[in-house]
Amino acid sequence: MHKGFVLLNCDLGAEEYILDELKQVAQIKNAYVTFGAYDIIAEVHAQTQEEFEEFIVKSGAKGSFMVYRTDKKDEELGIDEL
């Protein structure tokens, strides 16, 4: 399983609409509105690296976005301890 976190910028006032749309996408497991440099963070899951990359390309992402991905398990990252 490949997990990635995509950070998105949205047009002013479009955050809730985009959040609702993201939650309808099968590969998006969680998505949240944030404050700061980015407006939304979305957690993407894919079976393979290729599927993950294909999802990002097909999403049509334009402008400012950033992707963080990892192959490590949650326990290796210490996430389960939070």
Secondary structure, DSSP 4 states (H G I P E B T S, - for coil): -EEEEEEE---TT-HHHHHHHHTTSTTEEEEEE--SS-SEEEEEEESSHHHHHHHHHHTT--SSEEEEEE-S-HHHHTGGG-
